[in-house]
Amino acid sequence: MRGKFFIVSFSFMVIAISVAGLYLAWRLRSQIESQTEMELLRHAKAARELLRNVSSDQTVKQLDRVADRIGEAISSRVTLIDPSGRVLGDSERTLLQIEKMENHSRRPEVLQAILRGKGISKRFSTTLGTRMLYVAVPCEGHGWHGVVRVAMPLDQVDAAVSKLRLLLLLAASLGIGTALVMSAAASLIFSRTLNRMVHSAKAVALGESSHGSIGQKHGKTSSMSQMAEELQRVVSALASERNRFEAVLKSMGEGILALDEQGKVTHANPAAYEVLSLSSPPEGKYLMELVRCPALARLVDKVKPQEVSSGEINLPGMEKRSILAKATSLGKDGGVVVVLHDVTELRKLEKMRQDFVANASHELRTPVSTILATTEALSDGALFDPVAGRDFLQALERNARRLSDLIDDLLDISRIDSGKEPFDICSVSIKNLSERVGKSFESRLGKHRFIIDIPSESDLFVLADEKALLQVVSNFVDNAIKYSIDNGRIIFRARQAHGHVSISVNDDGPGVPPKDRRRIFERFYRVDKGRSRQVGGTGLGLSIAKNLVEAMGGSIKYEEVIPRGSSFVVVLPKA
């Protein structure tokens, strides 16, 4: 441990010193070059002021002497260039050499001076054979016209930087040596302290008291033991609280979403996955990424600190779902907690209740109104009319019976919904069931042919409540009689497959339009309201049949018969 600490600390110090040294060397070089440029620029401007007094008709020889004197005064190379790029004077060249010098019109510093009023360039000089720093300014006015260029070898800058780099290297070496000593001392102190802490911790773990070397430091051991016990108590309490909190969130039926101050999800319980139909973890995502519901986003955005914002929203999707959302701000910590309660089934039940009350009231009103009207007519004297009196009495009986049937059906639905309908699930013979149905409707079949289609090789048995199954099949046969055509066929059929038995009642009536097939098992729903009331019925038969079959563990469905007709099918487990 001591060796690792020494290596790490020493490496960090060496890296820090090296990076600082390289940075300082780069900054010093940049500073020196910048100062040199400024110095050369001042020299160039001073030379320009001197050349304002030089006549423009001076010869090359005279201009070269002027360049030599200026160069000697400022200790730099001075070059005079006319507007066409021809060199007229150079403090480092003779007249013969000047005549052989290249045209300088394309030199970078010359072009910049003409275009911008100042030109600076660092490049290799083919004339002097070394890297140079050039500064040029234009010369205009009453005197000589052209460009004055002042230059200095970069070797001087490199020499100054080398001296500074040597000083930095010495300082870095001294720093590394100091770091070496400090790292060694720090690692030694750290290892000794850690060693004492390890021994103390071991003593606490082993339960040692005041014996041996640890016992000599009983005060430290006791304090450390107390600290360890307190820390363990706090950690245990936090872990217990966390486990309780997680258990509560997982057991809640409402979805819980925790959002941070940026609106990203930090936590979601299992119910939130189900409510929002999430297939992947939502943590780290924005709310609008999880569910495209602007109403939910607005509800979260408008919540204020220490306040609660709630509302009912509709989530998008294949199936419309109603969600009661409640958003609570976390106050100073920022963020929001959103509670999502799926009330879709509750709203459906509420709608069913409203429809049921409305439909039941309507269905009850019709026979009651007829009974009242008939009673008034009989009271007004129709009772003593042999023909009209009999008709009114028959109408009174018919509507009273209809009212009684409706009340019986309502009571049946109430018992089934409440779970109080007693069922005696046993083995029921399909053959006996079909014979009982045929006998009970024998007087009403009239011209209709009742055909029983059951496999003759063996009887079929289903697990069901015989009374409830008889009520279901009787309802199917009753509807078939009402809606079949004259001289039509009503077929009672039973088949077994895959451990189940399907019982169907087929007719050759008008059938059910496709748009109504999804709702024919709803309470009080009628396909043809006028014809339904004409042939009788409460509108509750199929709804009762559906509830009875599902309560017995089976299923019920409607199938179309080609070319015309209907087929109601019940599927129950085979006995």
C-alpha positions as CSV (number, residue, x, y, z in Angstrom):
1,M,0.0,0.0,0.0
2,R,2.9,2.4,0.8
3,G,4.6,1.6,-2.5
4,K,1.4,2.2,-4.5
5,F,0.7,5.5,-2.7
6,F,4.3,6.6,-3.3
7,I,4.2,5.8,-7.0
8,V,0.8,7.4,-7.5
9,S,1.6,10.6,-5.6
10,F,5.1,10.9,-7.2
11,S,3.6,10.3,-10.7
12,F,1.0,13.0,-10.2
13,M,3.7,15.5,-9.1
14,V,6.0,14.7,-12.0
15,I,3.1,15.0,-14.5
16,A,2.0,18.3,-13.0
17,I,5.6,19.8,-13.0
18,S,6.2,18.6,-16.6
19,V,2.9,20.0,-17.9
20,A,3.6,23.3,-16.1
21,G,7.1,23.5,-17.5
22,L,6.1,22.9,-21.1
23,Y,3.3,25.4,-20.8
24,L,5.6,28.1,-19.3
25,A,8.2,27.4,-22.1
26,W,5.5,27.9,-24.8
27,R,4.2,31.0,-23.1
28,L,7.7,32.5,-22.7
29,R,8.6,31.9,-26.4
30,S,5.3,33.4,-27.5
31,Q,5.9,36.4,-25.2
32,I,9.5,37.0,-26.5
33,E,8.4,36.7,-30.2
34,S,5.5,39.1,-29.6
35,Q,7.9,41.6,-27.9
36,T,10.4,41.2,-30.8
37,E,7.7,41.9,-33.3
38,M,6.6,45.1,-31.4
39,E,10.2,46.2,-31.2
40,L,10.8,45.7,-35.0
41,L,7.5,47.5,-35.7
42,R,8.7,50.5,-33.8
43,H,12.1,50.5,-35.6
44,A,10.3,50.2,-39.0
45,K,8.1,53.2,-38.1
46,A,11.1,55.2,-37.0
47,A,12.9,54.4,-40.3
48,R,9.8,55.6,-42.2
49,E,9.9,58.9,-40.4
50,L,13.6,59.4,-41.4
51,L,12.8,58.5,-45.0
52,R,10.2,61.2,-45.3
53,N,13.1,63.7,-45.5
54,V,14.8,61.8,-48.3
55,S,14.2,63.0,-51.8
56,S,12.4,60.7,-54.1
57,D,15.1,61.2,-56.9
58,Q,17.9,59.6,-54.8
59,T,20.0,57.0,-56.6
60,V,20.3,53.3,-55.5
61,K,23.7,54.1,-54.0
62,Q,22.4,57.0,-51.9
63,L,19.4,54.9,-50.7
64,D,21.6,52.0,-49.8
65,R,23.8,54.3,-47.7
66,V,20.6,55.5,-45.9
67,A,19.6,51.9,-45.3
68,D,23.1,51.1,-43.9
69,R,23.0,54.1,-41.4
70,I,19.5,53.2,-40.2
71,G,20.4,49.5,-39.8
72,E,23.5,50.4,-37.8
73,A,21.5,52.7,-35.6
74,I,18.8,50.1,-34.7
75,S,21.0,47.0,-34.9
76,S,18.7,45.3,-37.4
77,R,18.6,44.5,-41.1
78,V,16.8,47.3,-43.0
79,T,15.6,46.9,-46.6
80,L,14.2,49.6,-48.9
81,I,11.8,48.4,-51.6
82,D,10.2,50.5,-54.3
83,P,6.5,50.1,-55.2
84,S,7.4,47.7,-58.1
85,G,9.2,45.3,-55.7
86,R,12.7,46.3,-56.7
87,V,15.2,46.4,-53.8
88,L,16.9,49.8,-53.7
89,G,18.9,49.4,-50.4
90,D,19.8,46.8,-47.9
91,S,21.9,47.2,-44.8
92,E,23.3,43.7,-45.0
93,R,24.1,43.6,-48.8
94,T,26.5,45.5,-51.1
95,L,25.5,47.4,-54.2
96,L,26.5,44.5,-56.4
97,Q,24.5,42.0,-54.4
98,I,21.5,44.4,-54.3
99,E,21.4,44.4,-58.1
100,K,21.2,40.6,-58.2
101,M,18.5,40.3,-55.5
102,E,15.1,39.0,-56.5
103,N,12.0,41.1,-56.9
104,H,10.3,41.4,-53.5
105,S,6.8,42.4,-54.7
106,R,5.5,38.9,-53.8
107,R,7.0,38.7,-50.3
108,P,4.2,38.2,-47.7
109,E,5.3,41.1,-45.5
110,V,5.5,43.5,-48.5
111,L,2.1,42.5,-49.7
112,Q,0.6,42.9,-46.3
113,A,2.2,46.3,-45.8
114,I,0.8,47.6,-49.1
115,L,-2.7,46.2,-48.5
116,R,-3.1,46.6,-44.7
117,G,-0.5,49.2,-43.7
118,K,1.6,46.7,-41.8
119,G,3.2,43.3,-42.7
120,I,4.7,40.6,-40.4
121,S,6.2,37.3,-41.6
122,K,8.4,34.5,-40.3
123,R,10.2,32.5,-42.9
124,F,13.5,31.3,-44.2
125,S,15.6,33.9,-46.0
126,T,17.3,32.6,-49.1
127,T,19.5,35.7,-49.2
128,L,20.9,35.2,-45.7
129,G,20.3,31.5,-45.4
130,T,18.6,31.6,-42.0
131,R,15.1,31.9,-40.4
132,M,14.1,35.6,-40.1
133,L,11.3,37.7,-38.6
134,Y,10.2,40.4,-41.0
135,V,8.2,43.6,-40.3
136,A,7.3,46.0,-43.1
137,V,5.5,49.3,-43.3
138,P,4.6,51.5,-46.3
139,C,6.5,54.8,-46.7
140,E,4.5,57.7,-48.3
141,G,4.4,61.4,-48.2
142,H,6.7,64.2,-49.5
143,G,9.9,62.1,-49.5
144,W,10.7,58.7,-50.8
145,H,7.9,56.3,-51.7
146,G,8.1,52.5,-51.2
147,V,8.2,49.9,-48.4
148,V,10.6,49.9,-45.4
149,R,11.3,46.4,-44.1
150,V,13.1,45.6,-40.8
151,A,14.3,42.1,-40.1
152,M,15.9,40.1,-37.3
153,P,17.2,36.5,-37.2
154,L,15.1,34.2,-35.1
155,D,18.3,32.6,-33.8
156,Q,18.4,35.4,-31.2
157,V,14.9,34.5,-30.1
158,D,15.8,30.8,-29.9
159,A,18.9,31.6,-27.9
160,A,16.9,33.6,-25.3
161,V,14.3,30.8,-25.1
162,S,17.0,28.2,-24.7
163,K,18.4,30.1,-21.7
164,L,14.9,30.3,-20.1
165,R,14.3,26.6,-20.9
166,L,17.5,25.7,-19.1
167,L,16.3,27.7,-16.0
168,L,12.9,26.0,-16.2
169,L,14.6,22.6,-16.4
170,L,16.7,23.3,-13.3
171,A,13.6,24.4,-11.5
172,A,11.7,21.3,-12.6
173,S,14.5,19.1,-11.4
174,L,14.5,20.8,-8.1
175,G,10.7,20.3,-7.9
176,I,10.8,16.7,-8.8
177,G,13.4,16.1,-6.1
178,T,11.2,17.8,-3.6
179,A,8.3,15.8,-4.8
180,L,10.3,12.6,-4.4
181,V,11.1,13.4,-0.8
182,M,7.5,14.6,0.0
183,S,5.9,11.5,-1.6
184,A,8.2,9.2,0.4
185,A,7.4,11.0,3.6
186,A,3.6,11.2,2.9
187,S,3.5,7.5,2.0
188,L,5.3,6.6,5.2
189,I,3.0,8.7,7.4
190,F,-0.1,7.4,5.5
191,S,0.9,3.8,5.8
192,R,1.6,4.1,9.6
193,T,-1.8,5.8,10.1
194,L,-3.6,3.2,8.0
195,N,-1.8,0.4,9.8
196,R,-3.0,1.7,13.1
197,M,-6.6,2.1,11.8
198,V,-6.5,-1.5,10.4
199,H,-5.3,-2.9,13.8
200,S,-8.0,-0.9,15.6
201,A,-10.7,-2.1,13.2
202,K,-9.6,-5.7,13.6
203,A,-9.7,-5.3,17.4
204,V,-13.2,-3.8,17.1
205,A,-14.2,-6.7,14.9
206,L,-12.8,-9.3,17.2
207,G,-14.3,-7.7,20.3
208,E,-10.9,-7.0,22.0
209,S,-11.0,-4.7,25.0
210,S,-8.1,-3.3,26.9
211,H,-5.7,-6.2,26.5
212,G,-2.5,-6.2,24.5
213,S,-1.4,-3.4,22.2
214,I,-4.9,-2.4,21.4
215,G,-5.8,-2.3,25.1
216,Q,-3.1,0.4,25.6
217,K,-5.1,2.6,23.3
218,H,-8.5,1.8,24.8
219,G,-9.7,5.4,24.3
220,K,-9.2,5.3,20.5
221,T,-10.6,1.7,20.2
222,S,-13.7,2.6,22.2
223,S,-14.3,5.7,20.1
224,M,-13.8,3.7,16.9
225,S,-16.1,1.0,18.2
226,Q,-18.8,3.5,19.0
227,M,-18.4,5.1,15.6
228,A,-18.7,1.7,13.8
229,E,-21.8,0.8,15.8
230,E,-23.4,4.1,15.1
231,L,-22.5,3.8,11.4
232,Q,-23.9,0.3,11.3
233,R,-27.1,1.4,13.0
234,V,-27.6,4.2,10.5
235,V,-26.9,2.0,7.5
236,S,-29.3,-0.7,8.8
237,A,-32.0,1.9,9.4
238,L,-31.5,3.4,5.9
239,A,-31.5,-0.1,4.3
240,S,-34.7,-1.0,6.2
241,E,-36.4,2.2,5.1
242,R,-35.4,1.6,1.6
243,N,-36.7,-2.0,1.6
244,R,-40.0,-0.8,3.1
245,F,-40.2,2.0,0.5
246,E,-39.5,-0.4,-2.3
247,A,-42.1,-2.9,-1.0
248,V,-44.8,-0.2,-0.8
249,L,-44.0,1.0,-4.3
250,K,-44.1,-2.5,-5.7
251,S,-47.4,-3.4,-4.0
252,M,-49.2,-0.2,-5.1
253,G,-51.8,-0.5,-7.8
254,E,-51.1,3.1,-8.9
255,G,-48.2,3.9,-11.1
256,I,-45.5,6.1,-9.5
257,L,-43.1,8.2,-11.6
258,A,-40.3,10.3,-10.0
259,L,-38.9,13.2,-12.2
260,D,-35.9,15.3,-11.5
261,E,-35.7,19.1,-11.9
262,Q,-34.9,18.6,-15.6
263,G,-38.0,16.5,-16.2
264,K,-36.2,13.2,-16.6
265,V,-37.5,10.0,-15.0
266,T,-35.4,8.8,-12.0
267,H,-37.7,6.0,-10.7
268,A,-40.8,4.0,-11.8
269,N,-42.6,1.3,-10.0
270,P,-44.0,-1.9,-11.7
271,A,-47.5,-0.4,-11.9
272,A,-46.2,2.5,-13.9
273,Y,-44.8,0.1,-16.5
274,E,-48.3,-1.4,-16.8
275,V,-50.2,1.9,-16.9
276,L,-47.9,3.5,-19.5
277,S,-47.3,0.2,-21.4
278,L,-43.6,0.5,-21.0
279,S,-41.4,-2.2,-22.5
280,S,-38.0,-0.8,-21.4
281,P,-36.6,0.9,-18.3
282,P,-37.7,4.6,-18.4
283,E,-35.0,6.0,-16.1
284,G,-33.1,8.8,-17.7
285,K,-35.8,9.6,-20.3
286,Y,-38.1,12.6,-20.6
287,L,-41.8,12.1,-19.9
288,M,-42.8,12.9,-23.5
289,E,-40.4,10.2,-24.7
290,L,-42.3,7.6,-22.8
291,V,-45.9,8.6,-23.7
292,R,-47.0,11.2,-26.3
293,C,-49.6,12.8,-24.1
294,P,-49.4,16.7,-24.1
295,A,-52.1,16.8,-21.4
296,L,-49.9,14.8,-19.0
297,A,-46.9,17.0,-19.8
298,R,-48.9,20.2,-19.1
299,L,-50.2,18.8,-15.8
300,V,-46.6,18.2,-14.7
301,D,-45.3,21.6,-16.0
302,K,-48.0,23.7,-14.2
303,V,-47.4,22.2,-10.7
304,K,-46.0,24.7,-8.3
305,P,-43.7,24.2,-5.3
306,Q,-45.5,22.7,-2.3
307,E,-48.7,22.2,-4.4
308,V,-50.6,19.3,-6.0
309,S,-51.9,19.4,-9.5
310,S,-54.4,16.7,-10.6
311,G,-56.7,15.9,-13.5
312,E,-58.1,13.1,-15.6
313,I,-56.4,12.5,-19.0
314,N,-56.8,10.1,-21.9
315,L,-53.7,8.1,-22.9
316,P,-53.2,7.5,-26.7
317,G,-53.1,4.0,-28.1
318,M,-55.2,1.3,-29.7
319,E,-57.6,1.2,-26.8
320,K,-58.6,4.5,-25.1
321,R,-57.6,4.6,-21.5
322,S,-58.6,7.1,-18.8
323,I,-55.9,8.0,-16.2
324,L,-56.4,10.0,-13.1
325,A,-53.0,11.8,-12.7
326,K,-51.8,13.7,-9.6
327,A,-48.4,15.6,-9.7
328,T,-46.7,16.8,-6.5
329,S,-43.7,19.1,-6.4
330,L,-40.7,18.0,-4.3
331,G,-40.1,21.6,-3.1
332,K,-36.5,22.8,-2.7
333,D,-35.0,19.5,-4.0
334,G,-36.7,20.1,-7.4
335,G,-38.5,17.4,-9.4
336,V,-42.0,16.1,-9.4
337,V,-43.7,12.9,-8.2
338,V,-46.5,11.7,-10.5
339,V,-49.2,9.2,-9.4
340,L,-51.1,7.5,-12.2
341,H,-54.4,5.7,-11.4
342,D,-56.0,3.7,-14.3
343,V,-59.8,4.5,-14.0
344,T,-60.6,3.0,-17.4
345,E,-62.7,0.1,-16.0
346,L,-64.2,2.4,-13.5
347,R,-65.4,4.8,-16.2
348,K,-66.7,1.8,-18.2
349,L,-68.7,0.5,-15.2
350,E,-70.0,4.0,-14.6
351,K,-71.1,4.3,-18.2
352,M,-72.7,0.8,-18.0
353,R,-74.5,1.9,-14.8
354,Q,-75.8,5.0,-16.4
355,D,-76.9,3.1,-19.6
356,F,-78.5,0.4,-17.4
357,V,-80.5,2.9,-15.3
358,A,-81.6,4.7,-18.5
359,N,-82.6,1.5,-20.4
360,A,-84.2,-0.1,-17.4
361,S,-86.3,3.0,-16.8
362,H,-87.3,3.0,-20.4
363,E,-88.2,-0.7,-20.5
364,L,-90.2,-0.4,-17.3
365,R,-92.0,2.7,-18.4
366,T,-93.6,1.1,-21.5
367,P,-95.5,-1.7,-19.7
368,V,-96.4,0.4,-16.7
369,S,-97.8,3.2,-19.0
370,T,-99.8,0.5,-20.9
371,I,-101.1,-1.0,-17.7
372,L,-102.2,2.5,-16.5
373,A,-103.8,3.4,-19.8
374,T,-105.6,0.1,-19.9
375,T,-106.8,0.4,-16.3
376,E,-108.2,3.9,-17.0
377,A,-110.0,2.6,-20.1
378,L,-111.6,-0.2,-18.1
379,S,-112.5,2.2,-15.4
380,D,-114.2,4.5,-18.0
381,G,-116.6,1.8,-19.0
382,A,-114.7,-0.5,-21.4
383,L,-114.9,-3.2,-18.7
384,F,-118.6,-3.8,-19.6
385,D,-117.9,-4.0,-23.3
386,P,-117.8,-7.7,-24.2
387,V,-115.3,-7.3,-27.0
388,A,-113.2,-4.3,-26.0
389,G,-113.2,-5.4,-22.3
390,R,-111.7,-8.7,-23.2
391,D,-109.0,-7.1,-25.4
392,F,-108.1,-4.6,-22.7
393,L,-107.8,-7.4,-20.1
394,Q,-105.6,-9.4,-22.4
395,A,-103.4,-6.3,-22.9
396,L,-103.3,-5.8,-19.2
397,E,-102.3,-9.4,-18.6
398,R,-99.7,-9.3,-21.4
399,N,-98.0,-6.2,-20.1
400,A,-98.1,-7.4,-16.5
401,R,-96.5,-10.6,-17.5
402,R,-93.8,-8.6,-19.5
403,L,-93.3,-6.5,-16.4
404,S,-92.9,-9.6,-14.3
405,D,-90.4,-11.1,-16.8
406,L,-88.4,-7.9,-16.8
407,I,-88.2,-7.8,-13.0
408,D,-87.2,-11.5,-12.9
409,D,-84.4,-10.8,-15.4
410,L,-83.2,-7.8,-13.4
411,L,-83.2,-9.9,-10.3
412,D,-81.2,-12.6,-12.1
413,I,-78.6,-10.1,-13.3
414,S,-78.4,-8.6,-9.8
415,R,-77.7,-12.1,-8.3
416,I,-75.1,-13.0,-10.9
417,D,-73.3,-9.6,-10.6
418,S,-73.2,-9.9,-6.8
419,G,-71.8,-13.5,-7.0
420,K,-74.7,-14.8,-4.9
421,E,-76.1,-17.0,-7.7
422,P,-75.6,-20.6,-6.5
423,F,-74.1,-22.9,-9.0
424,D,-74.0,-26.7,-8.7
425,I,-71.3,-27.7,-11.2
426,C,-71.7,-31.3,-12.2
427,S,-71.7,-33.6,-15.2
428,V,-74.6,-32.7,-17.5
429,S,-75.8,-34.9,-20.3
430,I,-76.2,-33.0,-23.6
431,K,-78.8,-35.6,-24.9
432,N,-81.0,-35.1,-21.9
433,L,-80.6,-31.4,-22.2
434,S,-81.7,-31.3,-25.8
435,E,-84.8,-33.5,-25.0
436,R,-85.8,-31.2,-22.2
437,V,-85.5,-28.1,-24.4
438,G,-87.5,-29.8,-27.2
439,K,-90.3,-30.7,-24.8
440,S,-90.5,-27.3,-23.2
441,F,-90.8,-25.6,-26.6
442,E,-93.0,-28.2,-28.2
443,S,-96.1,-26.1,-28.1
444,R,-94.4,-23.0,-29.6
445,L,-92.4,-24.6,-32.4
446,G,-95.5,-24.7,-34.6
447,K,-94.3,-25.1,-38.2
448,H,-90.6,-24.9,-37.3
449,R,-88.6,-28.1,-37.4
450,F,-86.4,-28.6,-34.3
451,I,-83.4,-30.7,-35.3
452,I,-81.1,-32.3,-32.8
453,D,-77.6,-32.9,-34.2
454,I,-75.6,-34.9,-31.6
455,P,-73.0,-37.7,-32.4
456,S,-75.0,-40.9,-32.1
457,E,-72.1,-43.1,-31.1
458,S,-71.9,-41.8,-27.6
459,D,-73.5,-39.2,-25.3
460,L,-71.6,-36.0,-24.5
461,F,-71.2,-34.6,-21.0
462,V,-70.1,-31.1,-19.9
463,L,-69.2,-29.6,-16.5
464,A,-71.9,-27.0,-15.9
465,D,-74.9,-26.1,-13.7
466,E,-77.8,-27.9,-15.4
467,K,-80.4,-25.3,-14.5
468,A,-78.2,-22.4,-15.7
469,L,-77.2,-24.3,-18.9
470,L,-80.9,-25.1,-19.6
471,Q,-81.8,-21.4,-19.2
472,V,-79.0,-20.4,-21.6
473,V,-80.0,-22.9,-24.4
474,S,-83.7,-22.1,-23.9
475,N,-82.9,-18.4,-24.5
476,F,-81.2,-19.3,-27.7
477,V,-84.1,-21.5,-28.9
478,D,-86.6,-18.8,-27.9
479,N,-84.8,-16.2,-30.0
480,A,-84.6,-18.6,-32.9
481,I,-88.4,-19.2,-32.8
482,K,-89.0,-15.5,-32.7
483,Y,-86.7,-14.6,-35.6
484,S,-86.8,-17.7,-37.9
485,I,-88.7,-17.7,-41.1
486,D,-91.9,-19.7,-41.5
487,N,-91.3,-23.5,-41.9
488,G,-87.7,-22.8,-40.9
489,R,-85.2,-25.1,-39.2
490,I,-83.8,-24.7,-35.7
491,I,-80.8,-27.0,-35.2
492,F,-79.5,-27.9,-31.8
493,R,-75.9,-29.1,-32.4
494,A,-73.1,-30.4,-30.0
495,R,-69.5,-31.3,-30.9
496,Q,-66.4,-32.1,-28.8
497,A,-62.8,-31.1,-29.4
498,H,-59.7,-30.5,-27.4
499,G,-61.3,-31.3,-24.0
500,H,-64.2,-29.0,-24.6
501,V,-67.8,-29.3,-25.9
502,S,-69.4,-26.7,-28.1
503,I,-73.2,-26.4,-28.0
504,S,-74.8,-24.3,-30.7
505,V,-78.4,-23.3,-31.7
506,N,-78.7,-22.3,-35.4
507,D,-81.6,-20.7,-37.2
508,D,-82.3,-19.5,-40.7
509,G,-83.6,-16.0,-39.7
510,P,-82.3,-12.6,-40.9
511,G,-79.1,-12.8,-38.8
512,V,-77.3,-10.0,-37.1
513,P,-75.8,-7.1,-39.1
514,P,-72.0,-6.9,-38.7
515,K,-72.1,-3.5,-37.0
516,D,-74.3,-4.9,-34.2
517,R,-72.5,-8.2,-33.5
518,R,-70.1,-6.7,-31.0
519,R,-72.9,-5.4,-28.8
520,I,-75.6,-8.1,-28.9
521,F,-74.6,-9.3,-25.5
522,E,-75.0,-5.9,-23.9
523,R,-77.9,-5.3,-21.5
524,F,-81.0,-3.9,-23.2
525,Y,-79.3,-3.8,-26.6
526,R,-81.7,-4.5,-29.5
527,V,-80.7,-4.9,-33.2
528,D,-84.2,-4.0,-34.4
529,K,-86.0,-2.2,-31.6
530,G,-89.4,-2.2,-33.3
531,R,-89.4,-5.9,-34.2
532,S,-87.9,-6.9,-30.8
533,R,-90.8,-5.2,-28.9
534,Q,-93.3,-6.7,-31.3
535,V,-92.2,-10.3,-30.7
536,G,-91.7,-9.6,-27.0
537,G,-88.6,-10.0,-24.8
538,T,-86.8,-7.8,-22.3
539,G,-83.5,-7.3,-24.0
540,L,-81.7,-9.0,-21.2
541,G,-81.7,-12.6,-22.3
542,L,-78.4,-12.7,-24.1
543,S,-76.7,-10.6,-21.4
544,I,-77.9,-13.1,-18.7
545,A,-76.8,-16.0,-20.9
546,K,-73.3,-14.5,-21.3
547,N,-72.9,-13.9,-17.5
548,L,-74.1,-17.4,-16.7
549,V,-71.8,-19.1,-19.1
550,E,-68.8,-17.1,-18.0
551,A,-69.6,-17.8,-14.3
552,M,-69.5,-21.5,-15.2
553,G,-66.0,-21.2,-16.7
554,G,-67.1,-21.2,-20.4
555,S,-67.4,-18.8,-23.3
556,I,-70.1,-17.6,-25.6
557,K,-70.0,-16.2,-29.1
558,Y,-72.1,-15.4,-32.2
559,E,-71.4,-16.9,-35.6
560,E,-72.9,-16.0,-39.0
561,V,-74.7,-18.8,-40.9
562,I,-74.3,-18.8,-44.7
563,P,-76.4,-18.0,-46.7
564,R,-78.5,-16.6,-43.9
565,G,-79.2,-17.1,-40.3
566,S,-77.5,-16.9,-36.9
567,S,-75.6,-19.3,-34.7
568,F,-75.1,-18.8,-30.9
569,V,-72.3,-21.1,-29.5
570,V,-71.5,-22.0,-25.9
571,V,-68.2,-23.7,-25.2
572,L,-67.8,-25.5,-21.9
573,P,-65.3,-28.0,-20.4
574,K,-65.9,-31.6,-21.2
575,A,-66.9,-33.7,-18.1
